[in-house]
Amino acid sequence: MPTATLHDGAAVDVAVLGDGPAVLLPVGTAVVEGAAAEQARAWGADPNPGRTLATALADAGFRIVAADYEGHLAAHPKPLTLTADAVATDLLAVADAAGVDRFACYGYSWLALAALQLALRTDRLTGLAMGGFPPLGGPYAAMLEVTRATHRMAVAYRQSPPPRREVAPGDWDSVEVTLSPEQTQQYVTLYESLRGFDEAAALDRVTVPRLAFVGERDDIDYGPRWGGVRVVIAGAVRAHRAELEARGWQVAVVPGADHLRAMQPDAVLPVLLPWLRAATATS
């Protein structure tokens, strides 16, 4: 298995599946079993979404280059260096490790943001697919507030852990922040590096085939612990859909889906797969 060297010298394993036009997926492909899998199912999630997605795309005739970037960051946080530049550098390192020169890239949620930052820094992309994060009207300021609040809670949890309690699936506002301060600080660093980011000017520079999709119900209201922040995702895509399409984006909305539901492979594949076929046919 090839290994990519990231911006801080750390290494991450790279999985390569299938043959055909290359697609970079910053997702893990390891199979999760046992209690962790059951907990994911209880929250309505596929416990192995990366594996399911990568396998389906490989079976459909694509060469999938995958690395568990988010998992790596959880295990080896980069609290002071995870800037937009660093993220783009890391994704290019994954492609390089697989020996891929030209490739499409798909990311969901903050990894969609990462894919956009990559597209702005390389001419090697054949297509850009963003799920769960709007290319225009992105919630950069809101997510900076949320990540700062999460970091504060992580620091408080380390200093004085509360008694453990069960949380019902779907009760996001009752979930304790058990991430470390280092894990949470790296995302503060990322969103701080994007303050003042000019989306409209940036999108003028991205000319490869582009896809943006969101769940119809993907606007997230965080409770008082997070400062009562509203993260507008679906609403931003609706508000900017005409402009995005005029700029050449394909835009799709997954009916009835929230942020978690729209990232599941059975929601992603009907949108992503036909777009990839069309995008790579013209590249």
N, C-alpha and C positions, 0 to 999 in steps of 0.2 A: 504494500500500500504506500503510495507516495506521501510525502510530508511537506507541508508548506511552512516556511519561516515567516512569521508575522513581524510587524513593525518594531516590536520590542525584543526580537530574537527568540520568542517562544515558538514552539512547533505545534502544528495541528494536523491530524491525519486527514487525508483527502481520499474519498471513495469515487471510483469511476465505474459507471454502469452503462451498458449498451453501446451502440455504435450509430453514428449519423451526425447531423448538425449538433454542435455542442451547446449545452445549456448549463449555466452556473447556478446552483441552488445552495445558498448558505444555510443548510439545514442538516441535522443529524440523520443518519440512516441506520443506526443501531436499533435493535428490537428491544423494546421495553416490555417487561413481563411482571407478573406478581402484583403486589399491593399498589405500586405506582401506576400500573396499567389500569387497575380497577378504579383508582381515584380519578384518573383522567376520564374514564367512561362515565363516572358518576356526575362529572361536570359537563357531559355532553361532547367530549372530545375523543378523537382517535388517539390512542396512546402512542401510535407510531406514525404520525402524519408525514414526517420526512421520508421514511421508508416507503410508505404507501405511494406518495407522490413521485418519488424518484423511480420506483419500480414501474409505475404506470407509464411514465414518460419514456423510460428506457424501452419498455415493451412496444411503445408506439413509434420507435425508430429514431430516438435521440440519444446522443452521448451525454450522459449526465455526470457533471462534476459537482460533488457535494462535500461539504465540510460542516461540522457542527460548530459553527462560529459562536452562536449564543451559548452553547454548552461550554465551549472553551472559555468564554468570558466569565461564566459563572464559577468555573474551577480556577481560573487564572486571571482575576480582575486586573484591569489597567486603569486605576482611578484617576491618574493625572495625564494619560496619553491618548485616551480614546476620543480623538477628534475626528471630524469628518474626513480630513486628509488621511489620517491613520487607517480609518475603516476602508477607504477606497484602496489604499496600499495593500491592506490585508486581503481584500477580495481578489486583487490582481495576482497576489502571491499564490492564492489557491489555484487560479487558472494556470499560472506558470508551472506549478508543481505537477499538474496533470498534462503538461505539454500542449495546452490548448492556446492557440493564437487568437482566433475569432470565436465569439460565443455570445449567446443571448443570456440575460440575467433576470431572474425572478426573485423578488423578496416580498415578504408580507409584514405589515406593521412597521416597526422601526427598521426592519431589514429592507423594506421597500424604500425607505429614506436612504439607506445605505446604498442600494442599487442605483438610485438617482445620483448620489454623490460620485459613485463610480463612473456613471455615464458622462459626467461633466469633466472627468479627468483622464479619459482614454478614448482612443478612436478604434478600439478593438471590439466594441459591441456590435452585434447584429440585430439586437432587439432589447427593449427594456420593458419589463412587466412589473407594475406596482400594485400590490393588493393591500387594502386596509390602511392606506395613507395617501391623502390627496396630493397630486402634483402641484395644484394651485390651491391657495387657502389652507395650506398645511398648518397643523396646530403646534407650531414650534414654541410659541410663548407659553401656551397652556401646558405642553409637555415639560417645559423647563420648570414650571411651578410644581407639577406633579412629581417630577424626579427629585426636586429639592425637598419636597415634603416627605417623600419615601426615604430619602437619605436621613432626614431628621429622625424619622421613626426607627430606622435601622440603628442609628446611634443610641437612641433611647432604649431600644430592645437589648442591645449589647450591655448597656449599663445596668438595666434592671428588667430582666425577662419576666413578663406576666405569667400567671398560671396558664397552663395549656388547656385549651377548650376546643370542643368539636364545632366545626362550622358547616352549616348545611350547604350542599352544592348550589351554587348560584348566588350565595350571600357574600358578594365581593367586599362590601363595606365592613364586614366583621373579620376579614382575614387579617391575621397578624403579619407584620412585616418581619420575617425571619432571615431575610438576606443580610449579608454583612455590610457595614459601612463602605468597605472597599468596592463591593459589588454594585451598590447603588450610586456611589460617587462617580463611577465611570460613565454612567448615563447622564449625570449632571454635566460632566465635562463635554460629552457629545453635544448636548443641546446648547450649552454655552458657546461652543464653537460655531453654532449656526445662528447666533443672534445677528440680525441684520441681513440674513440670507435673502437675496432678491430672486424670488421664484420665477417671476415673469421673464427677467433677463436671462436666467439660467436655462429656462425651457427653450429659448430661442436658439440655444447651442446644441440641443439634443434633436437630431434629425433621423435617427434610426426608427424603425417601426416601434410604436409605443402603445402599451395597454395600461389602463387604470381601471380597477374594479373595487367595489366596496359592498358590504352588506347594506341592505335597505335600512336597517335599524342601528347602524353603526355610528351613533353619537353617544358618548360616554359621560355620564354625570358622576363625578367623584364626590364623596361625602365630605363632611366638615373636617375630618382628619387630614384630607388632602387639600383643604382650603376651598372646598365647594367649587372646584374647577370643572368646567364643561369642555370636553374635548370633542370638537365637531369634525367628523370625518365624512360620513354620508352626506351631511348637509353641505359641506364644502364642495363635494363632487357635484351635487345637484346644482349648486349656485354657479359653478364654473364649467358645467358640462358643455355648453355651447362653445365657449372659448377654447376648451381643450380639444373638442372635435374640429374646430376651425384650425387649430394648430397641428392637426394630424393624428391626434390620439384616438384610439378606440376606447370607448368608455362602456362599462357594464355595471349593472347593479344586481346583486343576488337577492331575489325576493325574500322578504321576511327574516333575513339573517342579521344577527348582531356581529360584533367583532370576532368573537370566538367561533361562531358558526360559519362565518364566511371564509375562515382559514382552513376548514376541514377539506381534505382531498376531494370528497364527493361534491363539494361546492366549487372548488378551484378548477378541477380538471375540465368540466364542460365549458369553462370560459378560456382557460389558459391553453389547452391543447389545440383547438382550432386556430387560435391566434398564433401560436408558435409555428404551426404548419404553414400558415400564410406568410409569416414574417421570415422564416428561414428559406422559403421558396424564392423570395425576392432578394435575399442577401448574397 
